């Protein structure tokens, strides 16, 4: 299927690895030009070099989204953007009673304000052109809040609110704002965490990986970043214009509510 993305330019935050990288790769394959982002220039350069084996129309900008000034500098370097994928995010497991105020602020700054700042900067031009796509990569944890990751779940719920609210500003245009509720995905960060736990317990990585599969998953395995990226590419395309203001699942069936 031709997603009609040739001639479009996309920016994906947090895209030197994992889901963000997979989205960048898929958009390149569909003919879009892509600007990627990572915290360090070294990571950005390495990812750009890998992506150039897929398509030449890729460049990168380094910026740490925990630093508002760095984000402002990044925005100033962006070309005209048709597609914004708000993917950057952090996660960890920490009991609620051990959370400090700084933990809450750090998760809100990176996971929530990243998308708010980028959308504020890029949405007006999309509305002027009457075409654009903004996509938030959230999580099923924003609906089914984990007891040991309440601060993370809070940030993913906030993304749903921003996305839905922004969609109300697009009426009468071909601009859309949507959210993907991703399920347990075997990203680079998750793979590293699984390997660490496996090493600590002295068991093979594959055994540990199978033990950590969410028992509610109908897929009965981890999702791959590429499986999220396929869905994201469709939502970024002109073909998806009738989908707006939606929270869409790519969760492997973990969420058990009908709506």
C-alpha positions as CSV (number, residue, x, y, z in Angstrom):
1,X,0.0,0.0,0.0
2,X,1.3,3.5,-0.9
3,X,0.9,5.6,2.2
4,X,1.4,8.8,0.1
5,X,4.2,10.2,2.3
6,X,6.6,11.2,-0.5
7,X,7.4,14.9,-0.1
8,X,6.4,15.0,3.6
9,X,9.0,15.9,6.3
10,X,8.8,14.3,9.7
11,X,10.4,15.0,13.1
12,X,10.5,12.2,15.6
13,X,11.8,12.9,19.1
14,X,13.8,10.3,20.9
15,X,14.5,8.4,17.8
16,X,18.1,7.0,17.9
17,X,16.8,3.6,19.1
18,X,13.7,1.7,20.0
19,X,10.2,2.7,18.8
20,X,11.3,6.2,17.6
21,X,14.1,4.7,15.4
22,X,11.6,2.1,14.0
23,X,9.2,4.9,13.2
24,X,11.9,6.9,11.5
25,X,12.9,3.9,9.4
26,X,9.4,3.1,8.4
27,X,8.7,6.7,7.3
28,X,11.9,6.7,5.3
29,X,10.8,3.6,3.5
30,X,7.5,5.3,2.7
31,X,9.4,8.2,1.0
32,X,9.2,10.8,3.7
33,X,12.2,13.0,4.7
34,X,13.1,12.4,8.4
35,X,14.7,14.4,11.2
36,X,15.7,12.3,14.1
37,X,16.7,13.3,17.6
38,X,18.8,11.9,20.5
39,X,20.4,13.2,23.6
40,X,24.0,13.2,22.3
41,X,25.5,14.0,18.9
42,X,27.4,10.7,19.0
43,X,24.1,8.7,19.2
44,X,22.4,10.9,16.6
45,X,25.3,10.5,14.1
46,X,25.4,6.7,14.6
47,X,21.6,6.5,14.0
48,X,21.7,8.7,10.9
49,X,24.4,6.6,9.4
50,X,22.3,3.4,9.9
51,X,19.2,5.0,8.5
52,X,21.0,6.2,5.4
53,X,21.1,2.6,4.3
54,X,17.3,2.9,4.1
55,X,17.0,6.4,2.6
56,X,19.2,9.4,2.1
57,X,16.7,12.0,3.3
58,X,17.6,11.9,6.9
59,X,19.3,14.2,9.3
60,X,19.6,14.5,13.1
61,X,19.6,17.1,15.8
62,X,20.9,16.4,19.3
63,X,18.9,17.7,22.3
64,X,18.2,16.6,25.8
65,X,14.5,17.0,26.4
66,X,15.0,17.5,30.2
67,X,16.6,20.9,29.2
68,X,14.0,23.4,28.0
69,X,16.7,25.6,26.6
70,X,18.0,22.7,24.5
71,X,14.5,22.1,23.2
72,X,14.1,25.7,22.2
73,X,17.4,25.5,20.3
74,X,16.3,22.3,18.6
75,X,13.0,23.9,17.4
76,X,14.9,26.8,15.9
77,X,16.9,24.3,13.8
78,X,13.9,22.4,12.4
79,X,12.8,22.7,8.8
80,X,9.1,23.0,7.9
81,X,7.6,19.9,9.5
82,X,4.5,18.1,8.2
83,X,4.6,15.2,10.7
84,X,5.5,15.4,14.4
85,X,5.9,12.2,16.3
86,X,6.2,12.9,20.1
87,X,8.0,9.7,21.1
88,X,10.8,10.8,23.5
89,X,10.2,9.4,27.0
90,X,11.8,7.9,30.1
91,X,10.7,5.2,32.4
92,X,11.7,3.4,35.6
93,X,10.1,1.3,38.3
94,X,10.0,3.0,41.7
95,X,7.6,2.5,44.7
96,X,5.3,5.4,45.2
97,X,6.5,6.0,48.8
98,X,10.1,6.3,47.5
99,X,9.3,8.9,44.9
100,X,10.6,12.4,45.5
101,X,9.2,15.6,44.1
102,X,12.1,15.7,41.7
103,X,11.0,12.3,40.2
104,X,7.6,13.6,39.4
105,X,9.0,16.8,37.8
106,X,11.6,14.9,35.8
107,X,9.0,12.6,34.2
108,X,6.6,15.5,33.5
109,X,9.4,17.6,31.9
110,X,10.6,14.9,29.6
111,X,7.4,12.8,28.8
112,X,4.8,15.6,28.8
113,X,6.4,18.9,28.2
114,X,8.4,17.6,25.3
115,X,5.2,17.0,23.3
116,X,3.6,20.2,24.6
117,X,6.5,22.4,23.5
118,X,7.0,20.8,20.1
119,X,3.3,20.9,19.3
120,X,3.0,24.5,20.4
121,X,5.9,25.3,18.0
122,X,4.8,23.2,15.0
123,X,1.0,23.0,15.0
124,X,0.3,26.6,13.9
125,X,2.1,26.1,10.6
126,X,0.2,22.9,10.1
127,X,-3.1,24.7,10.6
128,X,-2.0,27.4,8.2
129,X,-1.3,24.8,5.5
130,X,-4.5,22.9,6.6
131,X,-2.5,19.6,6.6
132,X,-0.3,17.9,9.2
133,X,0.0,15.1,11.6
134,X,0.8,15.0,15.3
135,X,1.2,11.6,16.9
136,X,1.9,11.0,20.6
137,X,3.5,7.6,21.5
138,X,1.8,6.9,24.9
139,X,1.3,3.6,26.6
140,X,-1.4,1.3,28.0
141,X,0.2,2.3,31.3
142,X,-1.6,5.6,30.9
143,X,-4.9,3.8,31.3
144,X,-3.9,0.8,33.4
145,X,-1.6,2.6,35.8
146,X,1.2,0.3,37.2
147,X,1.4,0.4,41.0
148,X,5.2,0.5,40.8
149,X,5.3,3.1,38.0
150,X,2.7,5.6,39.0
151,X,4.8,8.6,38.0
152,X,5.3,7.1,34.6
153,X,1.6,6.2,34.2
154,X,0.7,9.8,35.2
155,X,2.9,11.2,32.4
156,X,1.4,8.9,29.8
157,X,-2.2,9.8,30.9
158,X,-1.3,13.5,30.5
159,X,-0.2,12.8,26.9
160,X,-3.7,11.6,26.2
161,X,-5.2,14.8,27.5
162,X,-2.9,17.0,25.5
163,X,-3.5,15.0,22.3
164,X,-7.2,15.1,22.6
165,X,-7.3,18.8,23.5
166,X,-5.0,19.7,20.5
167,X,-7.3,17.8,18.1
168,X,-10.1,20.2,19.0
169,X,-8.0,23.0,17.4
170,X,-7.9,21.2,14.0
171,X,-11.6,21.3,13.0
172,X,-12.2,22.0,9.4
173,X,-8.6,21.1,8.3
174,X,-6.7,17.9,7.3
175,X,-4.6,18.2,10.4
176,X,-4.9,15.3,12.8
177,X,-3.7,14.7,16.4
178,X,-3.8,11.1,17.7
179,X,-2.2,8.9,20.3
180,X,-0.9,5.3,20.2
181,X,-1.4,3.3,23.4
182,X,1.6,1.0,23.0
183,X,1.8,-2.2,25.0
184,X,4.9,-4.0,26.4
185,X,7.5,-3.5,23.7
186,X,10.9,-5.1,23.5
187,X,12.7,-1.8,22.9
188,X,16.5,-1.4,23.4
189,X,15.8,-0.1,26.9
190,X,13.6,-3.0,27.9
191,X,16.1,-5.4,26.3
192,X,18.9,-4.0,28.4
193,X,16.7,-4.1,31.6
194,X,15.8,-7.8,30.9
195,X,19.5,-8.7,30.3
196,X,20.4,-7.0,33.6
197,X,17.8,-8.8,35.6
198,X,18.7,-12.1,33.9
199,X,22.3,-11.6,34.8
200,X,21.5,-10.8,38.4
201,X,19.4,-13.9,38.7
202,X,21.8,-16.1,36.7
203,X,19.2,-17.2,34.1
204,X,19.2,-17.1,30.3
205,X,17.9,-13.9,28.8
206,X,15.2,-15.7,26.8
207,X,14.0,-17.4,29.9
208,X,13.8,-14.1,31.8
209,X,12.1,-12.5,28.8
210,X,9.4,-15.2,28.7
211,X,8.8,-14.8,32.5
212,X,8.2,-11.0,32.1
213,X,5.5,-11.3,29.4
214,X,2.3,-9.6,30.7
215,X,-0.2,-12.4,31.5
216,X,-3.0,-10.2,30.1
217,X,-1.4,-10.0,26.7
218,X,-3.4,-11.7,24.0
219,X,-0.3,-11.5,21.8
220,X,1.5,-13.6,24.5
221,X,4.8,-12.0,23.7
222,X,6.5,-8.6,23.7
223,X,5.6,-6.3,20.8
224,X,8.4,-5.3,18.5
225,X,9.2,-1.7,17.8
226,X,8.5,-2.3,14.1
227,X,5.0,-3.4,14.9
228,X,4.3,0.0,16.6
229,X,6.0,1.7,13.7
230,X,3.8,0.2,11.0
231,X,0.7,1.6,12.8
232,X,2.4,4.9,13.4
233,X,3.2,5.2,9.7
234,X,-0.4,4.8,8.7
235,X,-1.5,7.4,11.2
236,X,1.0,9.8,9.8
237,X,-0.2,9.3,6.2
238,X,-2.9,11.2,4.3
239,X,-4.9,8.0,4.2
240,X,-5.7,8.4,7.9
241,X,-7.5,11.8,7.7
242,X,-10.7,10.4,9.2
243,X,-8.9,9.4,12.4
244,X,-8.5,12.4,14.7
245,X,-8.6,12.9,18.4
246,X,-8.3,9.2,19.0
247,X,-6.4,7.1,21.5
248,X,-5.6,3.9,19.5
249,X,-4.3,0.7,20.8
250,X,-1.2,-1.3,19.7
251,X,-1.1,-3.0,23.1
252,X,-1.2,-6.7,22.2
253,X,-4.6,-7.0,23.9
254,X,-3.3,-6.1,27.4
255,X,-6.1,-3.6,28.0
256,X,-9.3,-5.4,28.8
257,X,-11.9,-2.6,28.5
258,X,-14.0,-2.5,25.3
259,X,-13.5,1.3,24.9
